[in-house]
Amino acid sequence: MSVSPFDPVRIGPLVLRNRFIKSGANEGMCVNGAPSKALVKHHRDLAEGGVGMTTVAYFAVSAAGRTLANQIWLRQDILPELRALADEVQQAGAAISAQITHGGSFTQVPGNLVTPSASSGLNPAGMMQGNLFQRSMKEADMELIAQDFVDAAQLCRTAGFNAVEIHMGHGYLLNQFISPLSNRRKDRYGGNAENRVRFPAQVLARVKEAVGKDLAVIAKINVADGVPGGATVEDGIVTAQALEAAGADLLVLSGGRNMESTWFMFGSPMNQEEFGKVLKDKPLARMLIKLSSLNTPKDLRFRNMYFLEYSRRIRAAVSMPLAYLGGVKSLADAEVAMREGFDCVAMARALIHDTGLVNKFRTGGVRASGCTNCNGCVPYIYDPAGTRCILNPPNNPALNHIPASV
């Protein structure tokens, strides 16, 4: 029987009204480390626009785990803001997922002089904040951070969220264990792919045990890192199988790393012109972004469904629900994903361009997104008004200074 992307789907204890998921993409919409009115508007617009579920990006599980100084970090003090956000999305008919993470060595918070990671050494990603080194986590450290993930998930449950998505991709802490680019350990958490995924799988199992009866427990993983010496699709298969065994309700299949291969993640080059505008007063950040883009292939051209070959192999290796992500630009692309056996489709840039895209797909008003894959939206996570499509009018910056519950 053929499956439509507009059919409902069950993800653990959660039933989505359709199979379109707004994937987690840093919004830059927070005030004093809490959701702002701008964040509420952004996700309510997506819910009203027809998505089955929207994912709120980059909730750090602790203050020390933030990747940006003003990033939302989960604590009791912001429960009213979290509830306001969840309520608005649900009232508009969609489910809401909290993407939870720890930056590890990737943290950009000043003063974390020696940041935790899978292995010790210099910390290139933290140097502009004075975080010069990273240290290899001991099992006691792992226990503390695993509990941070559990506490964060429980707070999301209290706030009324429908799901939590544990971020295990793109170079953040759990990916620093999974990827051989970061993990040089000689103990049971390093070496082969099975060992490297051990700690992330333990974190997921702990979260599942704590909240899995009430929330869908999702993980975002890399199908591959996209650079020599990084995790391959064979490693991605091992990761997916380990997380299936640990009880994940859904895997979102992404790829690439923030420092080494942003081009692979997005399927197109970074928009250096827009970064120059947004970061004109932040030369160190600008330099780091330029350096991270130096290995972008000169002949790189965006193509729809750019992760399909990798994701097919993971689809063949596990029986659990999977969300295809990577270059879904049209209703036809979403239908291809369904025929390929994926349970959901996840999109970010196309929905930043048009929050009403899913409803337009449903009514036949639009068959393909007008997103040009220019990645101009990405630099605006650093803008005072938050991320936006540069083809659209600017956001109202005042909303990004008002707490969500006000």
C-alpha positions, 0 to 999 in steps of 0.5 A: 500500500502506498504511503502519502506524506500527508498520512498520519504516522506514529512515532513511539507514543506520539501520532503526527497528523502528517509526515512533514517535520520542520528539522532543528535549525538554530533560530537565534531567537532567545532572550537571556537564555530563554525562548523569546516571542520571536521563537514562539511566532516562528514555530507557531507560523510553522504549525499553522503552515501545516507541519506535522511536527516542528523541532525547536533547535539547540536547547543546551542541557546545561549552561556549560553545554551552550554553543552560543552565549545566549543559547537557550539552556534548560532549567526550571527558571524558564519553565513558563517560557517553554510552556508558552512555546509548546502551548502555542504550537499545539494550539495551532495543530502541530506537535513540538519537539525539543532538540537537546544537546551539549556542545562539548569542545564546540562550546563558544561560551567564554571561560570554559577554559578546558572543554569536555570532549571524547579526547584531549588536545587543542580546541580549534573551535573554541579558540576565539572564546579563549577555550584553547583546549579540550579534555578527554571525558572520564566515566564520571563526567559521562555520568554527569552529562548523561544525567543532564540529558535526562533532566533536560528531557524531564523538564521538556515533558513538564513543559508539555513538549511531545518529543525530544530529539537528542542531537548526535550529529554535526560535531557536537559532544555526542558526535565527538564520540561517534566521529573518528575525527574527534574520538581517539580514545583507547578504552571501550568508548573508542576505536571501532564504530561500535565502541564510539557509539557506546556513550551516545547510545547509553544517553539515549537509553537513559532518556528513553527510560526516563520519559519514553512512555510520554515523549517520543525519543528521537536522535539526529545522526550523521549518515556520514561526516563527508570528509576523509578520516571522518565517519562513513556511511558504514559507521552511520549504519552501526550508529543507527543499529545501536540506537535502534537497540537502545530504544530510539523511536525515530532517527533523523538522518543528517550529515556533515560537521560544523567545522570540517564539512558544512558544505556536505551538511547543506549540499551547497556552499556557505553564503560568505556575502551574508556572513560578512554583513551579519558578522561585520563587527565580529572579525574572529567569528568571521575568520573561523567561518571562512576557515571552516569553508576552505575545503568546499569543493569548487564544483559543488552544485546543489541537487535535490535529495543529496543524502539519498544514497547514504540514507538508503543504506541505513534504511536497509539496515534497520527496521525502525522509523526514519526521517529523510533529511537533505534537499527535499525541495518539492512534493515530488521529493517527499513522495520519493522519500515515502516510496524509498521506505522513509517514514517522515521527511524533515526540512529546514531551509524550505520551511524558513523560506515559506512556513506555509509550504506544507499546506500549499503542497496539500492544496496543490497551490505549490509543487516546489519550494522557492528556496534557492539553497543560497544558505543566506538564512544561516548567518542570521542565527547571529542577527539580533532578530534571528534567522530568516530567509533573505528573500523575505522581509526582515523579522521584527527585532523587538519580538526577540527581546520579549520573553515568550511568556510575557 
